[in-house]
Amino acid sequence: MHPHNKVDTAASLLKACNVLSHLAQIHAHIFRTQLHQNNSLASSLVSLYAGFSLPHVALLVFSFISFPTLSLFNHTIRALSRAPSFHLRCIQLYHRMIGEGIKPDNFTFPFVLNSCAGLADASQAMEVQGRVTKTGFAKFLPVSNALIDVYGKCDAIDRSYKVFEEMTVRDTVSFNAILSGHARIGHDMAAAKTLFQSMQERNVISYNAMIVGYVNSGDLNSARDVFDGMPFRNVVSWTTMIVGYTKNGLVDVARRLFDEMRERNLITWTAMITGYSQNGQPSEALALFDRMVTSTGIRPDAATMTGVISAIAQLGRPELANSIQSFIEKNKIEKNERVLTALLDMFGKCGNMQEACRVFDEIPKPDVYSYSAVIAGLASHGCGEKALNIFGRMQEDGIEPDHITFVGLLTACSHAGLVEDGLRLWKVMVEDYSIEPGPDHFACIVDMLGRTGRLEEAHDIVQMMPPGAHAGALGALLSGCKTFCNVEMAECAASQLFELEPENTGNYMLLSNIYASVDRWEDAMRVRIEMKKSGATKLQGCSWTEFNNKLQMLQEKGFYHFSYKLALMLEIGKKTPLAVMATKAVLLKSNELGLAVAGGPEGIGSTEETYSHPALIDLFELYPDESQQWEPKIQKQRRVLLHVEHRN
């Protein structure tokens, strides 16, 4: 067969190819027929392999060509520019092209600039722009639009505007590129609005860019105005608004939008599930996830699972933790670093630190988030020495700790009584890593000193806090004063806490208990009366228990009026432990939780009053048969739950 006929045949086969296995056969045929040096066939192979998301194979095809042409360079550069992990290789190939004396054209520059944008490399983009200007290709719209886009993604919006203003011809893509630059960081949305209003033609991308910008700037009202005024909305429009509302705590509004959608994709479901999880509504997150999996056929990905895992971590339910791990394995969901880090955090919060450590060892290259998560887990389980060992490994790996890492380390030292290690780490944090101590660090170090009776040192640290004492550190000091009966220092700390947290009843109760512990009953009563006069409201305590195969929350429906003598006896003297007995339950004050579930007609010891827990009574009325044989298991108890989000 004539060589030209062989090339034409191979070209026809490649043109009709849409199956990877067929492509491999055609590629083998090209090698067998000695056509692998043909630039035209190589260009087709490169494009096809890129279409099958195999940029490394596309690059391999290119590497076999001894004398690549401009067309082959362009096809390969385009293939690499569309694969995030190959952006650097794309730019390197561009430089090789110039080094070999092949001049780039108007097809080359947009793809190279796309890789510069992917790397957020403004200096490289400026170098490419210099060649664009020198060769006169700035007059081509795709090239100028790519320049606007890359500078917007490099947070150099002024350079985007400069390119935009120098353009003699602009299209909708040009305007959208500028709007996207504003939207990325929510920067100067007034200017973006002016530009948007000046557009003669707008498409859905234009509207979405404005919505994203307003959401990122925190202006949800303006975002909603744009959304409501859209002639046509796509899934991105709806999802962006859902993300905006959940980021600002308006989960119910987000859910209403979600329910109004006619079409939802995986990103939309993930946004709503994650929104519930991030806003402390884990049960709703899991219910929505179950609905997605069972009724839509949409397969969750790593991002979805991160939100689901976080929800289970908040519930602290080990059986759910084990189930979701099995689900990930069964469905072969990618276990990237974010998923593995979420898993180790979940197992730590569900009480299975052994599995959390096993998951940590599964992470190929732990980062600061992974290390911080495992250290925090070990800290919460009192494994101070292990936490310090992990920190040593972190230093050996060259991972620089952040402020959250040290919160975990100081907590570990506090819970394990490793005072000297804690003080050493404080010094390392400040001197070696130049991390300025924040409120959480001060609270940890004060708590650590307070637990061991070094109250004067703890007090000195509170006094040196800039810009003054923080409630967390003062609360830790007050707790230390209770443990070691230091009434004078407790009065000083409590007086500041009353000013900082006038609504926190716990501070009043703690000071009252301290007075009672030294038989200053009148002062104890006075503090409680002051608490009542201040209008402070006690946060309802609650417990969770499994009943009838469901997680039930047992919550106070109001205040239980104990005699003053009984309250003091239970809170200070007896330290009644949490217990559940028989099928009738009573709520009693306890030293640590503020609630105790007890039971039986005799109660616990000799008491003047007992009160049936109304939530349990409700359960027994609903399930009278089960209540006779109920063997309850308390899942979790809460008096006051405070959560500090350290990272955005």
MARKOLRO-451282 format. One record per residue (C-alpha): y, x, z negated. Coordinates in steps of 0.2 Angstrom, whole numbers. Layout:
+-------+-------+-------+
: north :  east :    up :
+-------+-------+-------+
:     Y :     X :     Z :
...
+-------+-------+-------+
***
This chain:
+-------+-------+-------+
: north :  east :    up :
+-------+-------+-------+
:     0 :     0 :     0 :
:    17 :     6 :     4 :
:    27 :    12 :   -11 :
:    41 :    -1 :    -8 :
:    28 :   -14 :    -8 :
:    21 :    -8 :   -25 :
:    38 :    -8 :   -32 :
:    42 :   -26 :   -26 :
:    25 :   -32 :   -32 :
:    28 :   -25 :   -49 :
:    46 :   -32 :   -49 :
:    39 :   -49 :   -45 :
:    26 :   -49 :   -58 :
:    40 :   -44 :   -71 :
:    51 :   -57 :   -65 :
:    38 :   -71 :   -68 :
:    32 :   -63 :   -85 :
:    35 :   -73 :  -101 :
:    20 :   -68 :  -112 :
:    19 :   -52 :  -121 :
:     1 :   -49 :  -118 :
:     5 :   -51 :   -99 :
:    19 :   -39 :  -100 :
:     8 :   -26 :  -108 :
:    -4 :   -28 :   -94 :
:    10 :   -26 :   -81 :
:    17 :   -11 :   -90 :
:     0 :    -3 :   -89 :
:    -2 :    -7 :   -71 :
:    15 :     2 :   -68 :
:     9 :    17 :   -76 :
:    -7 :    17 :   -66 :
:     2 :    16 :   -50 :
:    14 :    30 :   -55 :
:    30 :    19 :   -55 :
:    35 :    22 :   -73 :
:    49 :    34 :   -67 :
:    57 :    19 :   -57 :
:    74 :    15 :   -65 :
:    74 :    -3 :   -58 :
:    57 :    -7 :   -65 :
:    61 :     2 :   -82 :
:    77 :    -8 :   -83 :
:    66 :   -24 :   -82 :
:    54 :   -18 :   -94 :
:    68 :   -14 :  -107 :
:    75 :   -31 :  -105 :
:    59 :   -40 :  -107 :
:    53 :   -30 :  -122 :
:    70 :   -33 :  -130 :
:    68 :   -51 :  -127 :
:    52 :   -50 :  -137 :
:    61 :   -42 :  -151 :
:    53 :   -25 :  -148 :
:    68 :   -13 :  -146 :
:    58 :     2 :  -151 :
:    46 :    -1 :  -136 :
:    62 :    -3 :  -125 :
:    68 :    14 :  -131 :
:    51 :    21 :  -128 :
:    52 :    15 :  -110 :
:    69 :    23 :  -108 :
:    63 :    39 :  -115 :
:    50 :    41 :  -101 :
:    63 :    41 :   -87 :
:    69 :    59 :   -82 :
:    85 :    54 :   -74 :
:    91 :    37 :   -80 :
:   104 :    28 :   -70 :
:   120 :    19 :   -77 :
:   110 :     2 :   -75 :
:    96 :     8 :   -86 :
:   108 :    15 :   -99 :
:   117 :    -1 :   -99 :
:   101 :   -11 :  -101 :
:    95 :     0 :  -115 :
:   111 :     0 :  -124 :
:   112 :   -19 :  -123 :
:    94 :   -20 :  -130 :
:    98 :    -9 :  -145 :
:   115 :   -17 :  -148 :
:   106 :   -34 :  -152 :
:    94 :   -26 :  -165 :
:   104 :   -23 :  -182 :
:    92 :    -8 :  -186 :
:    96 :     0 :  -170 :
:   115 :     0 :  -170 :
:   116 :    19 :  -173 :
:   103 :    23 :  -160 :
:   114 :    12 :  -148 :
:   130 :    23 :  -151 :
:   120 :    39 :  -150 :
:   113 :    33 :  -133 :
:   131 :    30 :  -128 :
:   136 :    47 :  -132 :
:   121 :    55 :  -123 :
:   126 :    45 :  -108 :
:   144 :    52 :  -108 :
:   136 :    69 :  -111 :
:   125 :    68 :   -96 :
:   141 :    64 :   -85 :
:   137 :    46 :   -83 :
:   153 :    36 :   -84 :
:   152 :    19 :   -94 :
:   158 :     3 :   -86 :
:   164 :   -14 :   -91 :
:   146 :   -19 :   -95 :
:   143 :    -4 :  -107 :
:   158 :    -5 :  -118 :
:   155 :   -23 :  -126 :
:   138 :   -19 :  -131 :
:   143 :    -2 :  -139 :
:   157 :   -11 :  -148 :
:   145 :   -24 :  -154 :
:   135 :   -10 :  -163 :
:   151 :    -3 :  -170 :
:   154 :   -20 :  -177 :
:   137 :   -21 :  -184 :
:   140 :    -4 :  -193 :
:   158 :    -9 :  -198 :
:   163 :     8 :  -191 :
:   181 :     6 :  -187 :
:   183 :    25 :  -183 :
:   169 :    24 :  -170 :
:   177 :     9 :  -163 :
:   194 :    17 :  -161 :
:   185 :    32 :  -152 :
:   177 :    19 :  -140 :
:   194 :    10 :  -138 :
:   202 :    27 :  -133 :
:   190 :    29 :  -118 :
:   192 :    10 :  -114 :
:   211 :    13 :  -112 :
:   209 :    29 :  -103 :
:   197 :    22 :   -90 :
:   207 :     6 :   -88 :
:   193 :    -6 :   -93 :
:   204 :   -15 :  -106 :
:   209 :   -27 :   -92 :
:   191 :   -34 :   -92 :
:   191 :   -49 :  -104 :
:   174 :   -46 :  -112 :
:   179 :   -28 :  -117 :
:   196 :   -34 :  -125 :
:   187 :   -48 :  -134 :
:   174 :   -36 :  -140 :
:   188 :   -25 :  -147 :
:   196 :   -39 :  -156 :
:   179 :   -44 :  -163 :
:   175 :   -27 :  -170 :
:   191 :   -24 :  -178 :
:   190 :   -41 :  -187 :
:   173 :   -36 :  -193 :
:   180 :   -20 :  -199 :
:   193 :   -29 :  -209 :
:   207 :   -22 :  -198 :
:   214 :   -38 :  -192 :
:   231 :   -30 :  -188 :
:   222 :   -20 :  -174 :
:   214 :   -36 :  -168 :
:   231 :   -43 :  -166 :
:   237 :   -28 :  -157 :
:   224 :   -29 :  -144 :
:   226 :   -48 :  -143 :
:   245 :   -46 :  -140 :
:   242 :   -33 :  -126 :
:   231 :   -44 :  -116 :
:   238 :   -52 :  -101 :
:   225 :   -65 :   -99 :
:   216 :   -73 :  -114 :
:   202 :   -86 :  -116 :
:   195 :   -97 :  -129 :
:   184 :   -82 :  -134 :
:   199 :   -71 :  -137 :
:   206 :   -84 :  -149 :
:   190 :   -87 :  -158 :
:   188 :   -68 :  -161 :
:   205 :   -67 :  -170 :
:   200 :   -83 :  -180 :
:   184 :   -76 :  -185 :
:   193 :   -60 :  -191 :
:   203 :   -71 :  -202 :
:   188 :   -82 :  -208 :
:   177 :   -67 :  -213 :
:   188 :   -63 :  -228 :
:   199 :   -79 :  -229 :
:   214 :   -68 :  -225 :
:   231 :   -75 :  -221 :
:   225 :   -92 :  -216 :
:   242 :   -98 :  -213 :
:   243 :   -86 :  -198 :
:   226 :   -92 :  -193 :
:   231 :  -110 :  -193 :
:   247 :  -106 :  -182 :
:   235 :   -97 :  -170 :
:   223 :  -112 :  -171 :
:   236 :  -125 :  -167 :
:   243 :  -115 :  -152 :
:   226 :  -115 :  -143 :
:   226 :  -126 :  -128 :
:   207 :  -127 :  -128 :
:   196 :  -127 :  -144 :
:   177 :  -128 :  -146 :
:   166 :  -130 :  -161 :
:   167 :  -111 :  -164 :
:   185 :  -112 :  -166 :
:   184 :  -126 :  -179 :
:   170 :  -118 :  -188 :
:   180 :  -102 :  -189 :
:   194 :  -111 :  -198 :
:   182 :  -120 :  -210 :
:   174 :  -103 :  -214 :
:   191 :   -95 :  -217 :
:   197 :  -109 :  -229 :
:   180 :  -109 :  -238 :
:   181 :   -90 :  -241 :
:   199 :   -92 :  -247 :
:   194 :  -106 :  -259 :
:   205 :  -119 :  -250 :
:   191 :  -133 :  -249 :
:   204 :  -147 :  -246 :
:   210 :  -138 :  -230 :
:   192 :  -134 :  -225 :
:   188 :  -153 :  -227 :
:   203 :  -158 :  -217 :
:   197 :  -147 :  -202 :
:   179 :  -153 :  -204 :
:   185 :  -172 :  -204 :
:   196 :  -169 :  -189 :
:   182 :  -161 :  -178 :
:   178 :  -170 :  -162 :
:   160 :  -163 :  -163 :
:   151 :  -155 :  -178 :
:   136 :  -144 :  -177 :
:   124 :  -139 :  -191 :
:   135 :  -123 :  -195 :
:   150 :  -135 :  -198 :
:   140 :  -145 :  -211 :
:   131 :  -130 :  -219 :
:   148 :  -121 :  -221 :
:   155 :  -136 :  -230 :
:   139 :  -137 :  -241 :
:   140 :  -119 :  -246 :
:   159 :  -120 :  -250 :
:   156 :  -135 :  -261 :
:   142 :  -127 :  -271 :
:   151 :  -111 :  -273 :
:   165 :  -120 :  -282 :
:   153 :  -130 :  -293 :
:   154 :  -147 :  -283 :
:   136 :  -149 :  -281 :
:   136 :  -168 :  -280 :
:   149 :  -168 :  -266 :
:   138 :  -155 :  -257 :
:   123 :  -166 :  -259 :
:   132 :  -181 :  -251 :
:   136 :  -171 :  -236 :
:   118 :  -165 :  -235 :
:   111 :  -182 :  -236 :
:   123 :  -188 :  -222 :
:   117 :  -175 :  -210 :
:   106 :  -181 :  -195 :
:    99 :  -164 :  -191 :
:    96 :  -150 :  -204 :
:    89 :  -133 :  -201 :
:    81 :  -120 :  -213 :
:    99 :  -112 :  -217 :
:   105 :  -129 :  -222 :
:    90 :  -133 :  -234 :
:    92 :  -115 :  -241 :
:   110 :  -118 :  -244 :
:   107 :  -134 :  -254 :
:    92 :  -127 :  -264 :
:   102 :  -111 :  -268 :
:   117 :  -121 :  -273 :
:   107 :  -131 :  -285 :
:   100 :  -115 :  -292 :
:   116 :  -106 :  -294 :
:   124 :  -121 :  -303 :
:   111 :  -122 :  -316 :
:   101 :  -137 :  -309 :
:    84 :  -129 :  -306 :
:    74 :  -145 :  -307 :
:    85 :  -152 :  -292 :
:    82 :  -136 :  -283 :
:    63 :  -137 :  -285 :
:    63 :  -156 :  -280 :
:    72 :  -152 :  -264 :
:    61 :  -138 :  -260 :
:    46 :  -148 :  -262 :
:    54 :  -161 :  -251 :
:    57 :  -148 :  -237 :
:    40 :  -141 :  -238 :
:    30 :  -158 :  -238 :
:    41 :  -169 :  -227 :
:    50 :  -158 :  -214 :
:    37 :  -145 :  -209 :
:    51 :  -132 :  -210 :
:    44 :  -115 :  -215 :
:    54 :  -107 :  -229 :
:    59 :   -89 :  -227 :
:    64 :   -75 :  -240 :
:    81 :   -82 :  -243 :
:    74 :   -99 :  -247 :
:    62 :   -92 :  -259 :
:    75 :   -82 :  -268 :
:    84 :   -98 :  -273 :
:    67 :  -106 :  -278 :
:    62 :   -91 :  -288 :
:    79 :   -91 :  -297 :
:    77 :  -109 :  -301 :
:    60 :  -106 :  -309 :
:    67 :   -92 :  -319 :
:    80 :  -103 :  -327 :
:    66 :  -116 :  -332 :
:    55 :  -102 :  -339 :
:    39 :  -110 :  -334 :
:    25 :   -97 :  -332 :
:    14 :  -110 :  -323 :
:    27 :  -112 :  -310 :
:    30 :   -94 :  -308 :
:    12 :   -91 :  -304 :
:    11 :  -105 :  -292 :
:    26 :   -99 :  -282 :
:    19 :   -82 :  -281 :
:     3 :   -89 :  -274 :
:    14 :   -99 :  -262 :
:    22 :   -84 :  -256 :
:     6 :   -74 :  -253 :
:    -3 :   -89 :  -245 :
:    12 :   -92 :  -232 :
:    14 :   -74 :  -229 :
:    33 :   -75 :  -233 :
:    42 :   -58 :  -232 :
:    43 :   -50 :  -248 :
:    59 :   -40 :  -246 :
:    68 :   -31 :  -260 :
:    78 :   -47 :  -264 :
:    62 :   -58 :  -266 :
:    53 :   -44 :  -276 :
:    68 :   -42 :  -287 :
:    69 :   -61 :  -290 :
:    51 :   -61 :  -294 :
:    52 :   -48 :  -307 :
:    67 :   -56 :  -315 :
:    57 :   -73 :  -315 :
:    42 :   -66 :  -323 :
:    52 :   -57 :  -336 :
:    61 :   -74 :  -340 :
:    44 :   -83 :  -340 :
:    37 :   -71 :  -354 :
:    26 :   -61 :  -342 :
:    33 :   -44 :  -343 :
:    17 :   -36 :  -337 :
:    18 :   -45 :  -321 :
:    36 :   -41 :  -319 :
:    33 :   -23 :  -321 :
:    19 :   -24 :  -308 :
:    31 :   -32 :  -296 :
:    44 :   -19 :  -299 :
:    31 :    -5 :  -294 :
:    28 :   -15 :  -278 :
:    46 :   -12 :  -273 :
:    45 :     3 :  -261 :
:    63 :     9 :  -264 :
:    71 :     0 :  -279 :
:    90 :    -1 :  -279 :
:   102 :    -4 :  -293 :
:    98 :   -23 :  -293 :
:    80 :   -20 :  -295 :
:    82 :    -7 :  -309 :
:    94 :   -18 :  -318 :
:    83 :   -33 :  -317 :
:    68 :   -24 :  -325 :
:    78 :   -15 :  -338 :
:    86 :   -32 :  -343 :
:    68 :   -40 :  -344 :
:    61 :   -26 :  -355 :
:    77 :   -28 :  -366 :
:    74 :   -46 :  -369 :
:    56 :   -43 :  -374 :
:    61 :   -29 :  -386 :
:    53 :   -15 :  -376 :
:    68 :    -3 :  -379 :
:    58 :    13 :  -376 :
:    51 :     7 :  -359 :
:    68 :     2 :  -354 :
:    74 :    19 :  -357 :
:    60 :    27 :  -348 :
:    64 :    16 :  -333 :
:    82 :    22 :  -334 :
:    76 :    39 :  -333 :
:    66 :    36 :  -318 :
:    82 :    27 :  -310 :
:    91 :    43 :  -313 :
:    77 :    54 :  -305 :
:    78 :    43 :  -290 :
:    96 :    46 :  -288 :
:   101 :    28 :  -290 :
:   118 :    26 :  -299 :
:   118 :    13 :  -312 :
:   132 :     0 :  -313 :
:   140 :   -10 :  -328 :
:   126 :   -23 :  -328 :
:   113 :    -9 :  -330 :
:   121 :    -3 :  -345 :
:   122 :   -20 :  -352 :
:   103 :   -21 :  -351 :
:   101 :    -4 :  -359 :
:   113 :    -7 :  -373 :
:   104 :   -24 :  -376 :
:    87 :   -15 :  -376 :
:    93 :    -2 :  -389 :
:   101 :   -16 :  -400 :
:    85 :   -27 :  -400 :
:    74 :   -12 :  -403 :
:    85 :    -4 :  -416 :
:    88 :    12 :  -406 :
:   105 :    15 :  -412 :
:   107 :    33 :  -408 :
:   100 :    31 :  -391 :
:   113 :    16 :  -389 :
:   127 :    27 :  -394 :
:   122 :    41 :  -382 :
:   120 :    29 :  -368 :
:   138 :    22 :  -372 :
:   144 :    40 :  -370 :
:   134 :    43 :  -354 :
:   141 :    26 :  -347 :
:   159 :    31 :  -350 :
:   159 :    50 :  -347 :
:   146 :    53 :  -334 :
:   148 :    37 :  -324 :
:   166 :    33 :  -327 :
:   162 :    15 :  -331 :
:   175 :     6 :  -341 :
:   167 :    -4 :  -355 :
:   168 :   -23 :  -353 :
:   167 :   -37 :  -365 :
:   148 :   -38 :  -363 :
:   146 :   -19 :  -367 :
:   157 :   -21 :  -383 :
:   147 :   -36 :  -388 :
:   131 :   -26 :  -386 :
:   136 :   -11 :  -396 :
:   144 :   -21 :  -410 :
:   128 :   -31 :  -411 :
:   117 :   -15 :  -411 :
:   128 :    -8 :  -426 :
:   129 :   -25 :  -435 :
:   110 :   -27 :  -435 :
:   108 :   -11 :  -444 :
:   121 :   -13 :  -457 :
:   134 :    -1 :  -449 :
:   147 :   -15 :  -450 :
:   162 :    -3 :  -453 :
:   158 :     6 :  -436 :
:   156 :   -11 :  -428 :
:   172 :   -17 :  -435 :
:   181 :    -1 :  -428 :
:   174 :    -4 :  -411 :
:   180 :   -22 :  -411 :
:   198 :   -16 :  -415 :
:   198 :    -3 :  -401 :
:   193 :   -16 :  -388 :
:   207 :   -17 :  -374 :
:   216 :   -29 :  -374 :
:   210 :   -35 :  -391 :
:   195 :   -42 :  -399 :
:   183 :   -52 :  -387 :
:   174 :   -68 :  -394 :
:   157 :   -60 :  -389 :
:   160 :   -44 :  -400 :
:   168 :   -54 :  -414 :
:   153 :   -66 :  -414 :
:   141 :   -51 :  -415 :
:   151 :   -44 :  -429 :
:   151 :   -61 :  -438 :
:   132 :   -62 :  -436 :
:   130 :   -44 :  -444 :
:   141 :   -50 :  -458 :
:   129 :   -64 :  -462 :
:   114 :   -53 :  -462 :
:   122 :   -41 :  -474 :
:   133 :   -53 :  -484 :
:   149 :   -45 :  -480 :
:   161 :   -60 :  -484 :
:   177 :   -51 :  -483 :
:   174 :   -44 :  -465 :
:   166 :   -61 :  -460 :
:   182 :   -70 :  -465 :
:   192 :   -58 :  -454 :
:   181 :   -60 :  -439 :
:   180 :   -79 :  -441 :
:   199 :   -81 :  -442 :
:   200 :   -73 :  -425 :
:   186 :   -82 :  -418 :
:   194 :   -99 :  -423 :
:   209 :   -94 :  -413 :
:   199 :   -88 :  -398 :
:   186 :  -102 :  -398 :
:   193 :  -117 :  -408 :
:   180 :  -128 :  -400 :
:   165 :  -118 :  -405 :
:   157 :  -126 :  -420 :
:   144 :  -111 :  -422 :
:   158 :  -100 :  -429 :
:   162 :  -113 :  -442 :
:   144 :  -115 :  -447 :
:   141 :   -97 :  -448 :
:   155 :   -94 :  -459 :
:   150 :  -109 :  -470 :
:   132 :  -102 :  -471 :
:   139 :   -85 :  -476 :
:   149 :   -93 :  -490 :
:   134 :  -103 :  -496 :
:   123 :   -87 :  -496 :
:   134 :   -80 :  -510 :
:   135 :   -97 :  -519 :
:   153 :  -100 :  -514 :
:   149 :  -119 :  -511 :
:   167 :  -125 :  -511 :
:   172 :  -113 :  -498 :
:   156 :  -118 :  -488 :
:   161 :  -136 :  -489 :
:   180 :  -132 :  -485 :
:   175 :  -123 :  -469 :
:   164 :  -138 :  -463 :
:   179 :  -150 :  -467 :
:   190 :  -139 :  -457 :
:   178 :  -139 :  -442 :
:   178 :  -158 :  -443 :
:   197 :  -159 :  -443 :
:   199 :  -147 :  -429 :
:   190 :  -159 :  -417 :
:   177 :  -147 :  -413 :
:   161 :  -155 :  -406 :
:   144 :  -149 :  -409 :
:   135 :  -146 :  -393 :
:   119 :  -156 :  -392 :
:   103 :  -146 :  -396 :
:    87 :  -150 :  -386 :
:    70 :  -144 :  -383 :
:    58 :  -146 :  -369 :
:    40 :  -150 :  -369 :
:    26 :  -155 :  -357 :
:    21 :  -173 :  -359 :
:    11 :  -183 :  -346 :
:    10 :  -169 :  -334 :
:    29 :  -168 :  -333 :
:    43 :  -158 :  -342 :
:    52 :  -169 :  -354 :
:    68 :  -164 :  -363 :
:    70 :  -170 :  -381 :
:    88 :  -171 :  -385 :
:    99 :  -178 :  -399 :
:   107 :  -194 :  -395 :
:   121 :  -191 :  -408 :
:   124 :  -183 :  -425 :
:   111 :  -184 :  -439 :
:   120 :  -187 :  -455 :
:   112 :  -176 :  -468 :
:   117 :  -175 :  -486 :
:   127 :  -159 :  -489 :
:   114 :  -153 :  -501 :
:   100 :  -155 :  -489 :
:   109 :  -146 :  -475 :
:   112 :  -131 :  -486 :
:    94 :  -131 :  -492 :
:    87 :  -131 :  -474 :
:   100 :  -120 :  -466 :
:   101 :  -107 :  -479 :
:    88 :  -107 :  -492 :
:    71 :  -113 :  -484 :
:    73 :  -107 :  -466 :
:    61 :  -120 :  -460 :
:    52 :  -114 :  -445 :
:    50 :  -124 :  -429 :
:    34 :  -135 :  -430 :
:    27 :  -150 :  -422 :
:    14 :  -161 :  -431 :
:     5 :  -177 :  -427 :
:    14 :  -190 :  -416 :
:    29 :  -194 :  -426 :
:    43 :  -181 :  -426 :
:    59 :  -178 :  -436 :
:    74 :  -167 :  -432 :
:    79 :  -156 :  -446 :
:    92 :  -142 :  -447 :
:    85 :  -125 :  -445 :
:    92 :  -108 :  -449 :
:    92 :  -101 :  -431 :
:    90 :  -115 :  -419 :
:   100 :  -129 :  -427 :
:    85 :  -140 :  -423 :
:    67 :  -141 :  -429 :
:    54 :  -153 :  -424 :
:    43 :  -157 :  -438 :
:    32 :  -172 :  -441 :
:    20 :  -183 :  -452 :
:    26 :  -195 :  -465 :
:    27 :  -182 :  -478 :
:    39 :  -171 :  -467 :
:    41 :  -153 :  -472 :
:    41 :  -150 :  -491 :
:    52 :  -162 :  -502 :
:    67 :  -169 :  -492 :
:    79 :  -183 :  -496 :
:    80 :  -189 :  -478 :
:    70 :  -188 :  -462 :
:    75 :  -194 :  -445 :
:    63 :  -198 :  -431 :
:    68 :  -189 :  -415 :
:    73 :  -204 :  -403 :
:    68 :  -194 :  -387 :
:    50 :  -193 :  -394 :
:    50 :  -211 :  -399 :
:    55 :  -216 :  -381 :
:    41 :  -206 :  -375 :
:    28 :  -214 :  -386 :
:    35 :  -231 :  -382 :
:    32 :  -227 :  -363 :
:    15 :  -219 :  -366 :
:     7 :  -227 :  -381 :
:   -10 :  -222 :  -377 :
:    -6 :  -204 :  -374 :
:     4 :  -203 :  -390 :
:   -11 :  -205 :  -401 :
:   -19 :  -189 :  -394 :
:    -4 :  -179 :  -390 :
:    -5 :  -161 :  -393 :
:    13 :  -155 :  -389 :
:    18 :  -138 :  -384 :
:    36 :  -134 :  -385 :
:    42 :  -125 :  -369 :
:    60 :  -120 :  -374 :
:    73 :  -124 :  -388 :
:    91 :  -123 :  -386 :
:   106 :  -125 :  -397 :
:   120 :  -118 :  -387 :
:   116 :  -110 :  -370 :
:   129 :   -98 :  -363 :
:   127 :   -89 :  -346 :
:   138 :   -75 :  -339 :
:   137 :   -72 :  -321 :
:   139 :   -53 :  -319 :
:   138 :   -52 :  -300 :
:   145 :   -64 :  -286 :
+-------+-------+-------+
***
